[in-house]
């Protein structure tokens, strides 16, 4: 796990109370805009619709670093928004490549709005899971868990109930080439460092292939996804943040 050191962005470097390995695991999967952890609490009412669907608020734009989109680029970004809006259930496998080119593998599950889970293959004993309100980083070896509010992560832009990247994100790149659609975006809050770059294949249909997160130090982490299945209903229990003792027995 030493290679994770190269991936930690300055946004996470000062997070007090997080175990070292757990903090780094979060930096690998998340763009480095995640804020300080919060203790477990009842599900908040803010950002939750009448039907209980997570719908994060997006900070107002305080900077002008976005790319000025022409009509074609705007259409590209709207296609990406549409892809995530139509996404309800998704599962598959992932390969995570750090800045030093070392790899970790695992399985992931997504259930919009706001819920996802990453299970790392052995020898890692890490789980990253969001229940729609909080994101938990569990290290079964260290018997450690830390949580951040989901609203404090850039996943809010992609997994909220109503995805509109033109409206809610600062787009820094939008291009299409070789049957690939590429959109790079940042949080609208200029104090949230880093960016996420999405790669989606366009044939035979629009499909997420990978994303690359860049931290405040310019270090990249690539997450490639494959064996995607969207037609299955996913078990709600996958997205429950279980006590550490329960997970260790699994």
C-alpha positions as CSV (number, residue, x, y, z in Angstrom):
1,X,0.0,0.0,0.0
2,X,3.0,2.3,0.0
3,X,2.2,3.4,-3.5
4,X,-0.9,5.2,-2.3
5,X,1.3,7.9,-0.8
6,X,1.9,9.3,-4.2
7,X,-1.8,9.8,-4.8
8,X,-2.8,11.7,-1.7
9,X,-3.8,15.2,-2.7
10,X,-3.4,18.3,-0.5
11,X,-7.2,18.3,0.0
12,X,-6.9,15.2,2.1
13,X,-3.5,15.7,3.6
14,X,-4.8,17.6,6.6
15,X,-7.8,15.5,7.4
16,X,-7.5,14.8,11.1
17,X,-8.4,11.5,12.6
18,X,-8.4,9.4,9.4
19,X,-6.3,6.2,9.4
20,X,-3.5,6.6,6.9
21,X,-4.5,3.7,4.6
22,X,-8.2,4.7,4.7
23,X,-7.4,8.3,3.8
24,X,-5.4,7.1,0.8
25,X,-8.1,4.6,-0.3
26,X,-10.5,7.5,-0.5
27,X,-8.1,9.6,-2.5
28,X,-7.7,6.8,-5.0
29,X,-11.4,6.4,-5.9
30,X,-12.5,10.0,-5.2
31,X,-11.4,13.2,-6.9
32,X,-9.6,15.1,-4.2
33,X,-12.4,17.5,-3.2
34,X,-13.6,15.3,-0.3
35,X,-13.6,17.2,2.9
36,X,-13.1,16.3,6.6
37,X,-14.8,13.2,7.9
38,X,-17.9,13.4,10.0
39,X,-19.0,11.0,12.8
40,X,-21.9,8.6,12.0
41,X,-25.2,10.4,12.3
42,X,-28.9,9.8,11.4
43,X,-29.6,10.5,7.7
44,X,-29.8,14.3,7.1
45,X,-32.9,15.9,5.8
46,X,-31.0,18.5,3.8
47,X,-30.5,17.5,0.2
48,X,-33.1,14.7,0.4
49,X,-36.2,14.9,-1.6
50,X,-39.7,14.0,-0.6
51,X,-39.2,10.4,-1.7
52,X,-35.9,10.1,0.2
53,X,-33.7,10.5,-3.0
54,X,-30.4,12.1,-2.4
55,X,-30.1,15.4,-4.4
56,X,-27.1,17.3,-3.4
57,X,-26.9,21.1,-3.7
58,X,-24.1,22.5,-5.8
59,X,-22.0,25.5,-4.6
60,X,-22.4,28.6,-6.7
61,X,-19.7,29.3,-9.2
62,X,-17.0,31.5,-7.8
63,X,-14.4,31.3,-10.6
64,X,-14.2,31.6,-14.4
65,X,-11.8,28.8,-15.2
66,X,-14.3,26.8,-17.2
67,X,-14.0,26.2,-20.9
68,X,-16.4,28.2,-23.0
69,X,-18.4,25.5,-24.6
70,X,-19.6,25.8,-28.2
71,X,-22.8,24.2,-29.4
72,X,-21.1,20.8,-30.2
73,X,-19.3,20.7,-26.9
74,X,-22.5,21.6,-25.0
75,X,-24.2,18.7,-26.8
76,X,-21.4,16.3,-25.7
77,X,-21.7,17.3,-22.0
78,X,-25.5,16.9,-22.2
79,X,-25.0,13.4,-23.6
80,X,-22.9,12.5,-20.6
81,X,-25.5,14.0,-18.2
82,X,-28.2,12.0,-20.0
83,X,-26.1,8.8,-19.6
84,X,-25.9,9.2,-15.8
85,X,-29.6,10.3,-15.6
86,X,-30.6,7.1,-17.3
87,X,-28.4,5.0,-15.0
88,X,-30.2,3.3,-12.2
89,X,-28.2,0.1,-11.4
90,X,-24.7,-0.7,-12.5
91,X,-22.2,-3.3,-11.5
92,X,-18.9,-4.4,-12.8
93,X,-15.2,-4.8,-12.2
94,X,-12.5,-2.2,-11.9
95,X,-8.7,-1.8,-12.2
96,X,-7.2,1.1,-10.3
97,X,-3.8,2.4,-11.4
98,X,-1.9,4.8,-9.2
99,X,0.7,7.4,-10.2
100,X,3.5,4.9,-9.9
101,X,1.6,2.5,-12.3
102,X,0.9,-0.1,-9.6
103,X,-2.6,-1.7,-9.8
104,X,-5.4,-2.8,-7.6
105,X,-8.5,-4.6,-8.7
106,X,-12.0,-5.2,-7.4
107,X,-15.8,-5.1,-7.9
108,X,-18.1,-2.1,-7.8
109,X,-21.8,-1.5,-7.6
110,X,-23.8,1.7,-8.3
111,X,-27.4,2.5,-7.5
112,X,-28.5,6.0,-8.2
113,X,-29.2,8.4,-6.7
114,X,-26.1,8.5,-4.5
115,X,-25.3,4.9,-3.6
116,X,-22.2,3.0,-4.6
117,X,-19.7,0.4,-3.3
118,X,-16.1,-0.6,-4.1
119,X,-14.8,-3.9,-2.9
120,X,-11.1,-4.4,-3.3
121,X,-9.7,-7.8,-4.1
122,X,-7.3,-9.5,-1.6
123,X,-4.8,-8.9,-0.3
124,X,-6.4,-5.5,0.3
125,X,-9.2,-5.6,2.9
126,X,-10.8,-2.2,2.0
127,X,-14.4,-1.3,1.3
128,X,-15.6,2.1,0.1
129,X,-19.4,2.4,0.4
130,X,-22.0,5.2,0.1
131,X,-25.5,4.7,1.5
132,X,-26.8,7.9,-0.2
133,X,-26.0,10.2,2.8
134,X,-22.5,9.2,3.9
135,X,-19.5,7.7,2.3
136,X,-17.6,5.2,4.6
137,X,-14.0,4.0,4.2
138,X,-13.6,0.7,6.0
139,X,-10.2,-1.0,6.6
140,X,-10.9,-4.5,7.9
141,X,-7.2,-5.1,8.7
142,X,-7.0,-2.0,10.9
143,X,-10.5,-2.4,12.1
144,X,-11.0,1.3,11.2
145,X,-13.9,3.2,9.7
146,X,-14.1,6.9,8.7
147,X,-17.0,8.7,7.0
148,X,-17.5,11.9,5.0
149,X,-20.8,13.4,4.0
150,X,-21.6,12.5,0.4
151,X,-22.4,16.1,-0.3
152,X,-18.7,16.9,0.3
153,X,-17.5,14.7,-2.6
154,X,-17.6,15.4,-6.3
155,X,-19.7,12.2,-6.8
156,X,-22.6,14.5,-6.0
157,X,-22.3,15.9,-9.6
158,X,-22.6,12.5,-11.3
159,X,-24.9,10.5,-9.0
160,X,-27.4,13.1,-7.9
161,X,-31.1,12.6,-8.8
162,X,-31.0,15.2,-11.5
163,X,-27.6,15.2,-13.3
164,X,-26.9,18.4,-15.3
165,X,-23.2,19.0,-15.8
166,X,-23.7,22.0,-17.9
167,X,-25.5,23.6,-15.0
168,X,-23.6,22.2,-12.0
169,X,-20.0,21.6,-13.0
170,X,-17.1,23.6,-14.3
171,X,-16.3,21.9,-17.6
172,X,-12.6,22.2,-18.5
173,X,-12.5,19.8,-21.5
174,X,-15.1,18.3,-23.9
175,X,-14.1,16.4,-27.0
176,X,-15.0,13.4,-29.1
177,X,-12.5,11.3,-31.1
178,X,-12.1,7.7,-32.2
179,X,-15.5,6.6,-30.8
180,X,-14.6,8.1,-27.4
181,X,-16.3,10.9,-25.6
182,X,-14.1,12.8,-23.1
183,X,-15.3,15.3,-20.6
184,X,-13.2,16.8,-17.8
185,X,-14.8,18.7,-15.0
186,X,-14.2,20.4,-11.7
187,X,-16.2,21.3,-8.7
188,X,-17.6,24.8,-9.0
189,X,-16.1,25.7,-5.6
190,X,-12.6,27.0,-6.4
191,X,-11.4,25.9,-3.0
192,X,-12.0,22.3,-4.0
193,X,-8.8,21.2,-5.8
194,X,-8.5,18.5,-8.4
195,X,-10.5,17.4,-11.3
196,X,-12.2,14.2,-12.8
197,X,-11.9,13.3,-16.4
198,X,-14.5,10.9,-17.8
199,X,-14.0,8.6,-20.8
200,X,-17.1,7.1,-22.4
201,X,-17.2,4.9,-25.5
202,X,-19.8,6.0,-28.1
203,X,-20.3,2.7,-30.0
204,X,-22.5,0.7,-30.0
205,X,-24.0,2.9,-27.3
206,X,-22.7,5.5,-24.8
207,X,-20.9,3.6,-22.0
208,X,-18.6,4.6,-19.2
209,X,-15.1,3.2,-19.7
210,X,-12.9,4.9,-17.2
211,X,-12.1,8.0,-15.3
212,X,-8.9,9.8,-14.2
213,X,-8.7,11.9,-11.1
214,X,-6.0,14.6,-10.8
215,X,-5.1,15.8,-7.4
216,X,-3.8,19.3,-6.4
217,X,-0.2,18.1,-7.0
218,X,-1.0,17.0,-10.5
219,X,-0.8,13.3,-9.8
220,X,-3.2,11.0,-11.7
221,X,-5.2,8.0,-10.6
222,X,-6.9,6.0,-13.4
223,X,-9.9,3.7,-12.7
224,X,-10.9,1.5,-15.6
225,X,-14.3,-0.3,-15.5
226,X,-15.4,-3.3,-17.5
227,X,-17.8,-6.3,-17.4
228,X,-20.6,-3.7,-16.9
229,X,-24.2,-4.9,-16.2
230,X,-27.0,-2.4,-16.0
231,X,-30.1,-4.6,-16.3
232,X,-30.0,-6.3,-12.8
233,X,-31.7,-4.9,-9.8
234,X,-29.1,-4.6,-7.1
235,X,-29.7,-5.6,-3.5
236,X,-30.3,-2.6,-1.2
237,X,-28.2,-4.3,1.5
238,X,-25.1,-3.8,-0.6
239,X,-25.3,-0.1,0.2
240,X,-25.8,-0.4,3.9
241,X,-22.8,0.7,6.0
242,X,-22.4,-2.4,8.2
243,X,-20.5,-2.4,11.5
244,X,-16.9,-3.5,11.0
245,X,-17.4,-6.7,13.0
246,X,-20.2,-7.8,10.6
247,X,-18.0,-7.2,7.5
248,X,-15.1,-9.1,9.0
249,X,-17.3,-12.2,9.3
250,X,-18.3,-12.1,5.6
